[in-house]
């Protein structure tokens, strides 16, 4: 069956005759798709459960673009540093020759992994190949790799080993779009384009199988550069390749950016069902409310400045602070997502001081408050202005991650029906307990003793289900 069938097809004809409630019965009928989503609802296996509990991750964008660091011959490029090759200010061939200067003498994968662990990251997404096509592993299928640079050594292996060692799961970033490959096309307009792209598809498949074979401990693949028409038209091929990869690595986690369905729909198929294991569309933005994630798994990837992923020596605009990034982490977890903070190491392989400082600030906070972030989920509590609720999965333990203390120093809580608060205390100091003051049925104030706070803090609520909540004293208004 082709095309979407809308049950209320004659709706527009009836619009003037029907009341609003009758118009709302318009229901989309499901259509049969050959290459749509393979599943409705969340994955429930151990690998995905673990992914769901990460809370905080690290993204690393590193490649040849780190050498110019956002500038060429003293001129600043206005876009994201990793896109500098697309700038007319540089001849493409000159950029492509940067592999002959790639010799990151300060690269130390173990130091990177230590920084990530100290920050509290539970997973890392690492760029094996960005849009420029340069491979940080010695791929057999192209000469444009680290093997043919002065550095020579396999960087992907060093990163995977170092992060494995620190107990941080690794996800490999892979850009399908490849500016360096002669057979890559943005669109397939001629027969020659199609012939070239067939070769490119084979190349892409070989590289992905190579990555999964060379680095068997990786937990997933993070795809990018999949928006061009050439790739969007490959629904059958990409579907088959996804199946092949999943067969090769059971438990492999793949987000919603890999493939389109046969109607060219990306992220969500023509029936509106998520493609892949989690929604990958939250780039530099966070859902405003729980309804926006439609019950799906998701993660948010975030830059420190506005839009710089690769190293840019001249960060400008607003630079996020440690507290802002902690807030984003809590906000994501409160809506069931993971927060992934990007790092763009320099051309020599070292991590810039600003990023080290942020990692330290986040890590210092996480050391005390991580219980409210790891293995936590949406709590089902009404959102309050002071911050975010998270809930330890599988328990009745609720965390209040407090960022804004009101002048009254009273934090409002509205519990879901039939919930009692048994105990409330500060996570950092369990001796500091609070007695919730009932202000209405199911609504309470927690009165803070100190009003001045320089850091976000966490209050734990030990709750339980009960026939009636604590809040029974207040009679509802009869209106
Ligand atoms: O174009 C890329 C960009 O350089 C960066 O890699 C981000 C990371 O999510 N992804 C693409 C834009 O969506």
Boltz pocket constraint, residues with backbone or C-beta under 6 A from the ligand:
constraints:
  - pocket:
      binder: B
      contacts: [[A, 61], [A, 80], [A, 82], [A, 83], [A, 224], [A, 225], [A, 283], [A, 301], [A, 309]]
      max_distance: 6.0
